[in-house]
Amino acid sequence: MAHWPADQVVAVCSLAGGVGRTTLAGLFALTLAGLPYAQLHRPIALGELDPSPLSRSRTRWGVPPDLDHIAVTPVGGRVRILADIGAPADGRPVRIIDSPAGLAKTLQVAATYPASSIVLLSRPDRASLADTAAALIWLQDVQRVGRDRLTVVVNHGVGPVDPGSKAAATALGIRCRSVHRFPAHTALKPGTPLPSGRQTPRALHRVLIRLCADVYNSTVCNSAGYSSTRPTASTSSPTLPEEHSHA
């Protein structure tokens, strides 16, 4: 955590709802705050980019009532909850953003923060993976978002796997920095707060640590100016790719 750039932004997004975006954003932040000596380094902040009055994200993340943070470790590791994730904050924290479904808001984040990282979630079926591949192509070739800024997570807890899914998921690696398989687990059942610290099951913790390491490496490359392409800021609404229908 000591080496994360100040005000670094990680946008967790998906093409559609119900893919586990809020869950992964929370787990990502909780994992960073649970690292050894995290309380001594860059603060971790978590929030929704476009919060809804009926949002249940605080309940999902396990935020205690009337508090603005989640205690993760006994020695002080914690995640701040920001009502306005884009507002200045003390300590210039690493910001984990839960972006709304679709890519329009995420593109605004990419344009505002040129060194930000994007984590794109997908269902594990071939149709969803094909849509994710099309989105990656569009992000790079049309919106000029660098490959090193993009990480894909295939969530096996939100849908069935069909023949050919593994090959389709592997092929996504051509268009992003890395592809991670997120396993289904009973600890993530709907309506329950997310596990954190030592309560996180080992199988989930291993995946989350690898994901955090990949996003950190992406952050280092982007902050150093190594990305080959940059997003083009625009005041007009971005043009989204056409939706694909599947029989």
Backbone torsions as a table, in degrees:
resi	resn	phi	psi	omega
1	MET	NA	-25.7	-177.9
2	ALA	-63.4	-22.9	-173.7
3	HIS	-103.0	0.2	176.4
4	TRP	-70.2	134.9	178.6
5	PRO	-62.2	150.5	177.0
6	ALA	-63.1	142.2	177.5
7	ASP	60.5	24.4	177.4
8	GLN	-63.8	142.5	-177.4
9	VAL	-119.9	132.3	172.7
10	VAL	-121.9	113.8	-179.3
11	ALA	-97.3	120.9	177.4
12	VAL	-99.5	119.8	-171.6
13	CYS	-138.5	172.0	177.0
14	SER	-156.5	160.6	179.6
15	LEU	-76.8	-26.3	-178.0
16	ALA	-140.4	167.3	178.5
17	GLY	-81.1	169.5	176.7
18	GLY	74.3	22.7	-177.5
19	VAL	-102.5	-7.2	-179.7
20	GLY	98.5	22.9	-176.7
21	ARG	-63.6	-49.5	180.0
22	THR	-63.3	-38.7	177.9
23	THR	-61.6	-48.4	-177.4
24	LEU	-67.8	-39.4	177.7
25	ALA	-58.7	-44.4	178.8
26	GLY	-64.8	-45.0	179.7
27	LEU	-63.5	-37.8	178.7
28	PHE	-61.1	-49.0	-179.7
29	ALA	-64.2	-43.0	-179.8
30	LEU	-64.3	-35.6	178.8
31	THR	-66.8	-44.0	178.1
32	LEU	-61.5	-42.9	-178.6
33	ALA	-70.6	-18.8	-179.9
34	GLY	-91.9	-1.0	179.0
35	LEU	-67.6	153.2	179.0
36	PRO	-56.2	133.2	177.1
37	TYR	64.0	17.2	-179.7
38	ALA	-60.1	-30.8	-178.1
39	GLN	-66.2	-15.0	-178.1
40	LEU	-93.9	-7.2	-171.7
41	HIS	-118.9	-151.6	-175.1
42	ARG	-58.7	129.9	177.8
43	PRO	-64.2	157.3	177.3
44	ILE	-113.2	129.2	178.4
45	ALA	-122.3	147.5	-177.5
46	LEU	-137.1	140.2	178.3
47	GLY	-172.4	167.4	177.2
48	GLU	-91.3	140.7	178.9
49	LEU	-72.9	-36.3	-177.6
50	ASP	-136.3	73.4	-173.0
51	PRO	-65.9	145.2	177.3
52	SER	-102.7	146.4	177.6
53	PRO	-58.6	-24.5	-178.9
54	LEU	-99.6	11.4	-177.0
55	SER	-62.2	139.9	177.3
56	ARG	-112.1	21.8	-176.9
57	SER	-64.8	-38.4	178.9
58	ARG	-60.5	-39.8	177.1
59	THR	-65.0	-43.0	-179.7
60	ARG	-64.4	-40.3	-179.0
61	TRP	-75.8	-13.0	179.6
62	GLY	81.1	33.1	178.9
63	VAL	-78.0	122.9	179.7
64	PRO	-63.1	149.1	177.9
65	PRO	-57.0	139.6	175.0
66	ASP	66.3	16.1	175.6
67	LEU	-118.2	158.7	179.8
68	ASP	-113.2	21.8	179.8
69	HIS	-154.0	165.5	174.7
70	ILE	-118.0	121.1	175.3
71	ALA	-77.2	125.9	-175.1
72	VAL	-108.0	-41.3	-179.2
73	THR	-124.9	154.4	-179.7
74	PRO	-63.9	-21.7	-175.5
75	VAL	-94.2	6.8	172.7
76	GLY	119.1	-2.4	176.2
77	GLY	-66.3	127.5	-177.2
78	ARG	-152.8	163.7	178.3
79	VAL	-115.3	124.1	175.1
80	ARG	-79.1	143.3	174.4
81	ILE	-106.8	117.3	-177.5
82	LEU	-102.8	126.9	176.1
83	ALA	-67.4	-35.8	175.6
84	ASP	-119.4	99.4	-173.0
85	ILE	-67.1	-18.6	-179.1
86	GLY	-94.2	-7.2	-177.3
87	ALA	-76.9	150.9	176.2
88	PRO	-57.0	145.3	-178.8
89	ALA	-139.9	149.0	179.5
90	ASP	-60.3	138.1	177.6
91	GLY	83.7	-2.6	178.7
92	ARG	48.0	65.7	-170.3
93	PRO	-73.0	163.6	165.1
94	VAL	-73.1	126.4	-174.7
95	ARG	-107.2	122.2	174.9
96	ILE	-101.5	116.6	-173.0
97	ILE	-107.5	127.9	172.0
98	ASP	-89.7	98.9	-177.5
99	SER	-82.2	148.9	177.2
100	PRO	-67.8	162.5	-179.8
101	ALA	-59.4	145.5	-173.9
102	GLY	96.6	173.3	-174.7
103	LEU	-110.2	-5.0	-175.3
104	ALA	-60.4	-51.1	-179.0
105	LYS	-67.3	-36.0	178.9
106	THR	-64.6	-37.2	177.0
107	LEU	-64.8	-34.7	175.7
108	GLN	-63.8	-39.8	176.3
109	VAL	-63.5	-44.6	-179.1
110	ALA	-61.2	-37.2	179.8
111	ALA	-74.5	-36.7	-178.8
112	THR	-73.2	-35.9	-178.5
113	TYR	-121.3	89.4	-173.9
114	PRO	-62.0	-18.6	179.2
115	ALA	-101.1	10.4	-178.2
116	SER	-70.0	160.1	176.0
117	SER	-112.1	147.8	-178.2
118	ILE	-120.6	126.2	175.3
119	VAL	-109.3	115.4	-175.4
120	LEU	-106.7	121.0	179.8
121	LEU	-91.0	149.7	177.1
122	SER	-142.2	150.6	167.8
123	ARG	-71.5	162.3	-174.0
124	PRO	-87.4	-2.1	-179.2
125	ASP	-80.1	159.0	-174.6
126	ARG	-62.8	-36.5	179.8
127	ALA	-62.4	-45.2	179.1
128	SER	-66.9	-39.3	178.6
129	LEU	-65.6	-35.0	176.3
130	ALA	-65.7	-40.5	176.2
131	ASP	-63.7	-39.5	178.5
132	THR	-64.4	-40.9	177.5
133	ALA	-61.9	-42.7	178.3
134	ALA	-63.4	-38.9	178.9
135	ALA	-65.5	-40.2	178.6
136	LEU	-63.4	-43.0	177.9
137	ILE	-60.7	-45.4	-179.7
138	TRP	-64.2	-42.4	-179.8
139	LEU	-61.0	-40.1	-176.8
140	GLN	-82.7	-48.3	-172.0
141	ASP	-80.0	-30.5	-177.8
142	VAL	-101.9	-47.6	-176.3
143	GLN	-91.6	-6.4	175.2
144	ARG	61.3	38.9	173.2
145	VAL	-88.9	123.6	-175.0
146	GLY	-63.3	145.3	-179.8
147	ARG	-57.1	-38.3	-177.5
148	ASP	-67.0	-14.6	-179.9
149	ARG	-85.9	-9.4	-170.1
150	LEU	-109.5	127.4	174.3
151	THR	-127.2	136.3	-179.1
152	VAL	-109.5	137.0	174.2
153	VAL	-121.6	122.1	177.5
154	VAL	-97.5	111.8	-174.0
155	ASN	-90.3	107.5	-179.5
156	HIS	-81.4	1.9	178.8
157	GLY	-94.2	3.1	-174.7
158	VAL	-124.6	13.7	178.7
159	GLY	174.8	168.1	-178.1
160	PRO	-78.3	156.6	173.3
161	VAL	-101.4	131.8	178.5
162	ASP	-114.9	167.6	-178.8
163	PRO	-55.9	132.9	-179.8
164	GLY	93.7	-6.8	-178.7
165	SER	-63.6	-41.3	-177.8
166	LYS	-62.4	-43.7	178.9
167	ALA	-65.3	-39.6	179.6
168	ALA	-65.3	-39.4	178.7
169	ALA	-67.2	-41.0	179.2
170	THR	-62.3	-37.7	-178.4
171	ALA	-65.6	-21.8	178.7
172	LEU	-63.4	-23.8	-178.4
173	GLY	-60.9	-18.6	177.4
174	ILE	-67.1	-29.2	-172.2
175	ARG	-109.7	9.5	179.3
176	CYS	-149.2	173.1	-178.5
177	ARG	-68.7	-41.6	-179.2
178	SER	-162.6	160.7	177.9
179	VAL	-124.3	130.7	-178.4
180	HIS	-120.2	138.3	175.0
181	ARG	-96.0	117.5	179.3
182	PHE	-99.4	118.3	-172.7
183	PRO	-78.6	155.4	171.0
184	ALA	-71.2	145.5	179.2
185	HIS	-155.0	141.9	-178.8
186	THR	-65.1	-21.7	179.5
187	ALA	-68.5	-13.7	-177.0
188	LEU	-107.5	20.9	-178.1
189	LYS	-62.5	146.4	-176.5
190	PRO	-57.5	146.0	174.6
191	GLY	86.5	0.4	179.6
192	THR	-115.9	146.3	177.4
193	PRO	-63.0	151.0	-179.4
194	LEU	-70.8	145.0	174.5
195	PRO	-72.6	150.7	178.3
196	SER	-145.5	163.4	179.1
197	GLY	58.8	-134.6	-177.6
198	ARG	-73.7	-10.0	177.9
199	GLN	-78.8	-13.6	-178.9
200	THR	-70.7	123.5	179.0
201	PRO	-56.4	145.0	-174.6
202	ARG	-59.2	-39.7	-178.4
203	ALA	-62.0	-38.5	177.6
204	LEU	-74.3	-39.3	-177.3
205	HIS	-61.6	-40.5	-179.9
206	ARG	-61.3	-45.0	179.9
207	VAL	-64.7	-42.4	-177.9
208	LEU	-66.3	-37.9	178.1
209	ILE	-64.5	-42.1	177.9
210	ARG	-64.5	-40.2	178.8
211	LEU	-63.7	-45.5	178.3
212	CYS	-60.3	-40.6	179.7
213	ALA	-64.7	-41.8	179.4
214	ASP	-65.6	-42.4	179.6
215	VAL	-67.1	-37.0	175.9
216	TYR	-61.0	-46.1	178.8
217	ASN	-62.1	-37.9	175.2
218	SER	-61.6	-41.8	179.8
219	THR	-61.8	-43.7	-179.2
220	VAL	-61.8	-45.3	179.4
221	CYS	-62.7	-45.0	-177.5
222	ASN	-66.8	-41.9	-178.5
223	SER	-68.4	-29.6	179.0
224	ALA	-82.5	-5.1	179.0
225	GLY	82.6	23.7	-177.9
226	TYR	-86.5	-14.5	-178.9
227	SER	-64.8	138.0	-175.6
228	SER	-75.0	-23.0	-178.9
229	THR	-133.5	156.6	178.8
230	ARG	-126.1	151.2	176.1
231	PRO	-70.6	147.5	178.5
232	THR	-97.3	117.2	-179.6
233	ALA	-68.8	140.5	-179.4
234	SER	-148.8	142.4	178.6
235	THR	-85.7	-13.9	178.8
236	SER	-85.0	161.4	179.6
237	SER	-69.3	134.9	-179.4
238	PRO	-67.9	149.9	176.9
239	THR	-89.3	120.6	-176.6
240	LEU	-88.9	153.5	178.9
241	PRO	-68.2	154.5	179.0
242	GLU	-66.8	143.6	177.8
243	GLU	-75.0	146.8	179.3
244	HIS	-104.3	139.1	174.5
245	SER	-103.3	145.4	-177.0
246	HIS	-127.9	137.1	179.3
247	ALA	-69.1	NA	NA
